[in-house]
Amino acid sequence: MKAITTLFLASALLASAEPDAAAMADGKAHFMNCMACHGLDGTGMKVGPTMVMAPSLAGSKIATGDPEIFAQVVLKGIKKEGAEFLQMMLPLEATLDDKKLASVMTYVRGSFDNKADPVTEAQVKEWRAKYADRKEPLTRAEIAELVKKSEEANKKPE
């Protein structure tokens, strides 16, 4: 009986990490805002033979890592620095409400061969409030540091 209960609980936990179809469909619809720079396939819209508008979301540590970092990026945007990408990332906090932002993040985290947990509306609401006072877009250096700290904090002991 204990083995069956454990199996049931493990199955329930795995199922809860799966995005629901409605959130994925809603996220895909609202991803159209992102598509102009990230491309329909999430690999970055190509501009000429060597430039891209924005980085690939496929396998992105920002998109698939700590969802709070991803939320900050989408809410506040990224400053235009250097020539690696043609565009800055515009802040979308005024464009996407909590439900839409959660669905877009869930869509990106579950598409383009990404396999990251879905994001909830409640999480987005919490993060929006937490970062409400920040008025400037993030820099790529800030994002890299946030990702590094998150990876170090989540590193499993060997």
trRosetta pair geometry for C-beta under 8 A, 3 or more apart (Angstrom, degrees):
i j d omega theta_ij theta_ji phi_ij phi_ji
1 4 5.7 -56 -152 35 35 111
1 5 6.3 34 152 -18 68 106
2 5 5.7 -54 -148 37 32 112
2 6 6.2 33 154 -19 66 106
3 6 5.7 -53 -145 38 30 112
3 7 6.2 32 154 -19 64 107
4 7 5.6 -54 -147 38 30 112
4 8 6.3 33 153 -21 64 106
5 8 5.7 -53 -148 35 30 113
5 9 6.4 27 155 -16 64 106
6 9 5.9 -56 -147 38 30 108
6 10 6.2 30 154 -18 65 108
7 10 5.8 -55 -146 38 29 111
7 11 6.3 31 155 -20 64 107
8 11 5.7 -56 -149 36 29 112
8 12 6.4 30 153 -20 64 106
9 12 5.6 -52 -147 35 33 113
9 13 6.5 33 154 -19 65 103
10 13 5.8 -53 -149 35 32 111
10 14 6.4 29 154 -16 65 106
11 14 5.8 -56 -147 39 31 109
11 15 6.2 32 155 -20 66 108
12 15 5.7 -55 -145 37 30 112
12 16 6.4 32 155 -24 63 105
13 16 5.8 -53 -149 30 31 111
13 17 7.0 29 153 -20 61 103
14 17 5.9 -58 -159 30 35 110
14 18 7.4 41 146 -28 63 99
15 18 5.7 -48 -161 17 42 116
17 117 5.0 -77 -150 -115 89 90
17 118 7.2 163 -172 11 42 85
18 118 7.4 23 124 -20 20 119
19 23 5.3 -119 -177 81 98 120
19 24 5.1 109 122 -58 126 99
19 27 8.0 -40 -178 7 146 146
19 106 4.7 135 -123 175 130 112
19 107 7.6 155 175 -75 165 41
19 109 7.7 139 -55 81 132 98
19 110 4.7 -92 5 -39 139 162
19 118 4.0 136 -93 -79 82 121
20 23 4.9 87 63 9 83 104
20 24 7.1 -155 94 -7 40 89
20 118 7.5 31 5 -96 67 169
21 24 5.6 -57 -147 38 33 112
21 25 6.2 31 156 -19 68 106
22 25 5.8 -54 -146 37 31 109
22 26 6.2 29 155 -16 65 108
23 26 5.8 -56 -144 41 30 110
23 27 6.0 33 155 -22 65 110
23 102 7.2 -65 -149 122 117 93
23 103 4.8 -149 -163 -119 71 84
23 106 4.9 -14 146 92 120 156
23 107 7.5 -152 138 -53 75 78
23 118 6.4 59 111 -151 154 134
24 27 5.6 -54 -143 39 28 114
24 28 6.3 32 155 -23 63 104
24 103 7.6 -148 -65 -164 14 86
24 106 6.6 -106 -81 121 59 106
24 107 5.6 124 -144 -100 55 78
24 110 6.2 -77 -106 84 109 137
24 111 7.7 135 -151 -54 101 105
25 28 5.8 -50 -147 33 29 112
25 29 6.6 31 152 -19 62 104
26 29 5.7 -55 -153 34 32 112
26 30 6.5 15 155 -5 66 109
26 99 7.7 -51 151 149 150 94
26 100 7.1 -125 157 -119 109 59
26 103 4.0 -53 100 -169 107 157
26 107 7.8 -141 81 -50 58 122
27 30 6.0 -64 -145 46 30 100
27 31 6.1 46 152 -38 66 102
27 103 3.8 -150 -66 152 78 75
27 104 4.8 164 -145 -88 81 28
27 105 7.3 -106 -129 39 126 35
27 106 5.2 -135 -64 69 153 86
27 107 2.7 -177 127 -32 128 119
27 108 7.2 -128 171 -14 126 65
28 31 5.4 -43 -146 19 31 121
28 107 5.3 -180 -56 -138 58 141
28 111 7.6 120 -90 -67 93 153
29 32 6.5 -32 175 -8 39 110
30 33 6.2 -18 174 8 64 110
30 96 6.7 91 -179 -114 137 112
30 100 5.0 157 -110 -167 162 99
30 103 6.2 96 29 91 133 110
30 104 4.8 -90 98 -72 116 104
30 107 7.7 163 59 12 89 148
31 34 5.0 -57 -164 41 62 113
31 35 6.0 81 136 -46 79 94
31 104 5.7 152 -74 -136 69 88
31 107 5.5 -115 -52 108 125 146
31 108 7.0 152 -109 -61 119 87
32 35 5.2 -35 -143 10 37 125
33 36 7.4 -49 175 6 32 104
33 92 7.0 108 130 -123 143 130
33 95 6.6 139 -147 146 159 143
33 96 7.7 -146 45 -60 161 109
33 104 7.8 -37 48 -115 112 145
34 37 6.7 -77 -176 51 53 89
34 38 4.9 -7 153 24 93 126
34 104 7.0 132 -20 -165 134 124
34 108 7.7 -40 101 -76 171 124
35 38 6.3 -75 -112 62 27 82
35 39 6.4 -29 -160 147 65 9
35 40 5.4 33 -147 -80 116 55
35 45 7.8 90 161 -61 53 116
36 45 6.7 -41 155 -32 35 156
36 53 7.3 -107 130 140 64 166
37 44 7.5 -33 152 -141 64 59
37 45 5.6 -118 -159 16 23 118
37 53 4.1 -136 -145 125 70 124
37 54 3.8 63 150 -9 107 127
37 87 5.4 -94 -122 55 128 146
37 89 7.4 179 106 -106 163 72
38 42 5.5 -6 152 -134 110 46
38 43 7.7 122 173 43 68 22
38 44 6.0 -48 -143 -89 47 41
38 45 6.7 41 54 -20 8 85
38 53 7.5 -105 -52 84 31 108
38 54 5.0 -55 -75 81 65 127
38 55 7.8 -12 -115 76 86 44
38 56 7.6 110 -156 -130 85 29
38 57 5.5 30 -165 -21 133 115
39 42 6.2 -106 78 -14 88 11
39 43 5.4 -39 67 52 144 65
39 44 5.7 12 -3 73 120 12
39 45 4.4 167 -65 -69 83 62
39 46 7.5 43 -81 -10 132 68
39 53 7.9 150 -41 41 82 114
41 58 7.7 -11 144 -45 83 127
41 112 6.7 116 166 -109 61 96
42 56 6.5 71 136 -164 72 68
42 57 4.0 -81 -173 54 104 108
42 58 5.3 119 109 -44 111 83
42 108 6.9 148 -124 -135 131 82
42 111 6.4 153 -36 113 151 105
42 112 3.7 -72 69 -83 150 143
43 56 4.5 -10 -146 -118 50 103
43 57 7.6 -99 -71 32 29 68
43 58 5.6 -10 -88 5 75 123
43 112 7.3 172 -55 -145 71 122
44 52 3.7 22 151 -177 125 137
44 53 6.3 -180 -172 50 76 70
44 54 5.4 -152 -125 79 84 56
44 55 5.7 -64 -80 -172 125 13
44 56 4.9 -73 -19 -65 103 61
44 85 7.8 -111 -146 -123 125 104
45 52 6.4 134 71 -162 44 74
45 53 4.2 11 62 15 102 124
45 54 6.9 48 23 27 85 84
46 51 7.3 118 -165 85 55 56
46 52 5.8 -45 -101 -102 47 74
46 53 8.0 -79 -33 -7 7 83
47 51 4.3 -43 73 94 96 108
47 52 6.5 152 15 -112 85 19
47 53 5.9 103 -28 -54 118 75
47 86 5.5 32 29 -42 154 155
48 51 5.2 46 53 30 104 100
51 85 7.9 119 -169 -141 84 33
51 86 5.4 74 168 -55 122 109
52 55 7.1 98 104 -90 134 31
52 56 7.8 -31 167 -46 164 72
52 85 6.2 -45 87 -123 80 76
52 86 6.9 -149 101 -1 31 99
53 85 6.6 32 147 -172 26 90
53 86 4.9 -55 -116 52 48 114
53 87 5.0 14 -173 7 80 116
54 85 5.6 53 -108 -160 35 133
54 86 7.8 -76 -44 47 52 80
54 87 6.0 -41 -62 60 87 108
54 89 6.6 85 -124 -83 123 93
55 60 6.7 112 123 -106 115 122
55 85 6.3 -72 -41 -82 73 134
56 59 7.0 15 118 50 118 87
56 60 6.3 -173 104 -60 68 100
56 112 7.8 175 176 176 89 142
57 60 5.0 -62 -149 -3 39 134
57 63 4.9 78 -160 -46 84 163
57 108 5.3 -83 176 -158 140 109
57 112 5.5 101 94 51 93 167
57 114 7.3 -55 141 -41 86 139
58 112 3.9 -124 -89 159 82 113
58 113 5.7 47 -153 46 101 101
58 114 6.7 -141 -134 -46 47 91
59 64 6.9 -47 -153 3 24 143
59 112 7.7 -112 -12 128 60 103
59 113 6.9 -7 -49 91 85 108
59 114 6.9 -152 -59 -86 35 80
60 63 3.9 68 76 17 116 105
60 64 6.1 140 75 2 61 90
60 114 7.7 -27 35 -93 77 127
61 64 6.6 -68 -124 56 24 87
61 65 4.8 29 176 -32 66 126
61 147 5.2 72 129 -155 123 136
61 151 7.7 -26 -165 -63 128 122
62 65 6.4 -38 -108 30 13 109
62 69 6.1 -118 -146 121 70 111
62 70 5.6 128 157 -93 72 76
62 73 5.9 38 179 -21 128 162
62 143 6.3 -6 -102 180 122 123
62 147 6.5 -73 -82 -81 66 126
63 70 5.6 90 -118 -116 35 127
63 105 8.0 -170 -152 -149 75 70
63 108 5.1 -103 -158 141 123 117
63 109 6.1 -165 160 -84 84 66
63 114 6.4 -71 118 -116 117 154
63 116 7.3 178 131 19 71 149
64 109 6.0 137 -105 -134 60 77
64 114 5.0 -149 -84 -150 116 109
64 115 7.5 42 -142 54 125 46
64 116 4.1 -173 -147 -46 72 134
65 69 6.3 -8 92 51 109 132
65 70 7.2 158 63 -41 72 102
65 116 7.7 -72 -26 -116 16 144
65 147 5.9 85 74 -135 170 90
65 150 5.9 102 160 109 122 141
65 151 7.1 -57 -141 -67 132 85
66 69 4.5 77 82 2 101 106
66 70 7.2 -179 95 -7 55 85
66 146 7.5 -119 61 151 135 97
66 147 7.4 -167 24 -115 107 55
66 150 4.1 -104 -25 -149 137 150
66 154 7.7 -172 -69 -26 99 139
67 70 5.2 -52 -148 39 45 116
67 71 6.1 51 151 -26 71 101
67 105 6.4 86 -153 168 105 136
67 109 7.2 -18 -100 -79 104 150
67 116 7.5 157 -70 151 97 128
67 117 7.3 -84 -42 77 132 95
67 119 5.0 171 -166 -95 144 111
67 123 6.7 19 111 151 132 147
68 71 5.5 -48 -147 33 32 115
68 72 6.6 38 151 -22 62 100
68 123 7.8 -115 -81 177 75 107
68 127 5.6 -172 -136 -105 77 126
69 72 5.7 -50 -153 31 34 113
69 73 6.6 34 150 -19 64 104
69 143 6.9 111 -177 -148 110 77
69 146 4.9 153 -117 132 118 128
69 147 6.2 121 -178 -75 168 68
69 150 6.2 -87 -31 -34 136 154
70 73 5.7 -55 -153 34 33 113
70 74 6.4 24 154 -13 67 107
70 105 5.9 120 124 -138 127 113
70 108 7.8 -177 -170 88 137 133
70 109 7.6 60 166 -68 177 110
70 119 7.8 -125 84 -69 127 146
71 74 5.9 -58 -145 41 31 105
71 75 5.9 27 159 -16 68 113
71 101 7.1 74 -133 157 87 125
71 105 6.7 -12 -81 -91 76 152
71 119 7.3 159 -69 -152 108 149
71 123 7.4 -144 -65 135 152 98
71 124 6.1 -169 -130 -118 129 70
71 127 4.3 32 122 129 150 162
71 128 7.7 -100 169 -55 120 64
71 131 7.9 164 119 14 99 142
72 75 5.9 -60 -140 43 26 108
72 76 5.7 -15 175 17 66 117
72 127 7.0 -115 -59 180 68 119
72 131 5.8 163 -115 -85 86 165
72 138 6.3 72 138 -47 107 141
72 146 7.5 -105 55 -164 149 173
73 76 6.9 -72 -127 54 15 84
73 77 7.3 50 -178 -119 51 8
73 78 6.2 3 -151 -53 90 100
73 89 6.7 7 175 106 89 156
73 138 6.2 -72 -102 35 64 139
73 143 6.4 54 -86 -112 112 127
74 92 5.3 -45 171 46 77 119
74 93 7.9 125 122 -61 69 66
74 96 7.4 -31 154 47 116 145
74 101 6.3 145 120 -149 137 105
74 104 7.2 152 -148 99 152 127
74 105 6.8 -115 -9 -75 160 101
75 91 6.3 -1 144 -158 39 92
75 92 6.7 -87 -106 63 26 71
75 93 4.3 51 -159 -73 75 103
75 101 7.4 31 -74 -139 83 149
75 127 7.1 -163 -27 128 149 106
75 128 6.3 -176 -117 -107 142 72
75 131 6.1 111 100 88 148 136
76 91 5.1 -38 -164 -112 21 111
76 93 6.9 30 -66 -30 44 122
76 131 6.6 -92 -48 153 121 135
76 134 5.7 -26 -105 113 137 122
76 136 7.3 35 -175 99 116 39
76 137 5.4 151 146 -124 84 47
76 138 5.5 89 99 -23 125 88
77 88 6.6 47 168 148 115 98
77 89 4.6 -176 -155 103 70 78
77 90 5.2 -69 -109 162 130 15
77 91 3.7 -86 -19 -58 109 63
77 92 7.3 129 -65 -12 85 66
77 137 3.9 -61 92 -115 93 113
77 138 7.2 175 91 22 44 74
78 88 6.1 -161 89 -169 68 72
78 89 3.9 54 28 32 93 111
78 137 5.5 163 -113 169 4 119
78 138 5.5 -37 -107 70 64 83
78 139 7.4 95 -159 -130 74 16
78 140 6.5 59 -167 -67 119 71
78 143 6.9 -18 -113 -34 113 143
79 88 5.9 -49 -173 -135 23 119
79 136 7.5 -1 -64 168 112 96
79 137 4.7 157 -54 90 66 116
79 138 7.0 -133 -4 90 86 33
79 139 5.2 -19 34 -98 124 64
79 140 7.6 -108 60 -17 86 73
80 85 7.9 -126 -131 84 74 93
80 87 7.0 -90 -98 169 109 31
80 88 3.5 -81 -51 -65 88 101
81 139 6.4 52 -28 -150 148 88
81 140 5.9 -128 54 8 131 112
82 85 8.0 68 89 27 90 67
82 140 8.0 -44 22 18 121 147
88 137 6.7 76 176 114 120 175
89 137 7.0 153 73 -153 80 132
91 94 7.3 66 114 8 98 89
91 137 6.1 -140 -54 -89 100 89
92 95 4.6 -67 -160 49 73 115
92 96 5.0 28 148 7 107 110
92 101 7.2 150 112 -102 114 102
93 96 7.3 -68 -123 52 19 80
93 128 6.7 141 -142 -133 107 99
96 100 4.3 -135 -156 97 86 113
96 101 4.2 116 130 -64 125 83
96 104 6.5 -60 -136 5 152 139
97 100 5.2 87 50 15 70 103
97 101 6.9 -139 93 -6 30 93
98 101 5.9 -58 -142 39 26 109
98 102 6.2 28 159 -19 64 108
98 121 4.9 84 134 -161 105 82
98 124 4.4 155 -152 99 80 118
98 125 4.7 14 -126 -66 149 79
98 128 6.4 -98 -90 -10 95 145
99 102 5.9 -55 -148 36 28 111
99 103 6.4 23 155 -16 63 108
99 121 4.9 -5 -91 -107 62 122
99 124 7.9 -164 -53 59 21 146
100 103 5.8 -59 -148 38 31 109
100 104 6.3 30 155 -18 67 105
101 104 5.8 -53 -145 37 31 109
101 105 6.2 29 157 -16 65 108
101 119 7.9 -69 125 111 75 135
101 124 4.8 143 89 -147 117 146
101 128 7.9 127 51 -64 162 118
102 105 5.9 -57 -146 41 28 109
102 106 6.1 30 154 -20 64 109
102 118 7.9 52 172 167 90 89
102 119 4.8 -146 -147 108 72 94
102 120 5.8 -22 -147 154 138 15
102 121 4.6 -100 -8 -75 158 53
102 123 6.9 120 -109 57 109 95
102 124 4.7 -117 -61 -19 91 136
103 106 5.5 -52 -143 38 31 113
103 107 6.2 37 154 -23 64 104
104 107 5.6 -52 -148 34 30 114
104 108 6.4 26 155 -14 65 105
105 108 5.9 -55 -146 39 31 107
105 109 6.0 25 157 -14 66 113
105 119 4.2 -3 99 26 126 147
105 124 7.4 174 13 -80 142 115
106 109 5.8 -60 -140 44 27 108
106 110 6.0 1 164 3 64 117
106 118 4.1 21 -127 -143 109 85
106 119 5.1 -136 -60 33 80 78
107 110 6.3 -78 -144 51 21 94
107 111 5.6 2 166 -9 66 126
108 111 6.1 -66 -124 44 24 101
108 112 7.2 -7 -156 18 59 122
108 114 6.7 19 150 46 55 159
109 114 5.5 -125 -168 131 31 131
109 116 3.8 -86 -169 72 103 107
109 117 6.8 -34 148 68 141 35
109 118 6.7 166 79 -101 129 36
109 119 6.8 119 8 -20 147 98
110 114 6.2 -94 -76 90 8 94
110 115 7.2 52 -123 -116 55 36
110 116 7.0 -115 -62 55 57 64
110 118 6.7 -2 -40 -81 127 78
111 114 6.1 16 63 38 36 103
119 123 5.5 -113 -169 70 81 137
119 124 6.4 80 150 -50 115 97
120 123 4.7 105 59 1 81 99
120 124 7.2 -146 98 -2 47 85
121 124 5.7 -56 -151 37 35 111
121 125 6.3 39 151 -24 67 104
122 125 5.6 -50 -147 33 32 115
122 126 6.6 34 153 -19 63 104
123 126 5.8 -58 -155 35 32 112
123 127 6.4 23 154 -13 68 109
124 127 5.8 -58 -144 41 32 107
124 128 6.0 37 156 -25 68 106
125 128 5.8 -52 -145 32 27 113
125 129 6.6 24 156 -14 61 107
126 129 6.1 -62 -156 38 28 108
126 130 6.2 29 151 -23 65 111
127 130 5.3 -53 -142 36 34 116
127 131 6.2 2 168 6 69 110
128 131 6.8 -75 -145 51 21 87
128 132 6.5 54 152 -70 60 87
129 132 5.6 -20 -150 -27 32 119
131 134 4.9 -35 -176 21 84 120
138 142 4.8 -128 -168 79 93 129
138 143 5.4 95 138 -54 132 94
139 142 4.6 101 54 2 80 101
139 143 7.1 -147 93 -3 45 85
140 143 5.6 -53 -148 38 36 113
140 144 6.2 40 152 -22 67 104
141 144 5.7 -51 -146 35 31 113
141 145 6.4 31 154 -18 63 106
142 145 5.8 -58 -152 37 30 111
142 146 6.4 31 151 -19 65 106
143 146 5.6 -53 -148 36 33 112
143 147 6.3 32 154 -18 66 105
144 147 5.8 -54 -147 37 30 111
144 148 6.3 33 153 -21 64 107
145 148 5.6 -51 -145 35 31 114
145 149 6.3 31 157 -17 64 106
146 149 5.9 -56 -148 38 29 109
146 150 6.3 28 154 -19 64 109
147 150 5.7 -58 -148 38 29 112
147 151 6.3 29 155 -19 66 107
148 151 5.9 -57 -148 36 28 109
148 152 6.4 26 155 -17 64 108
149 152 5.8 -56 -147 38 30 110
149 153 6.2 29 155 -19 65 109
150 153 5.7 -56 -145 38 29 111
150 154 6.2 8 161 -2 65 114
151 154 6.1 -69 -142 49 27 98
151 155 6.5 53 152 -56 63 90
152 155 5.7 -27 -150 -11 32 119
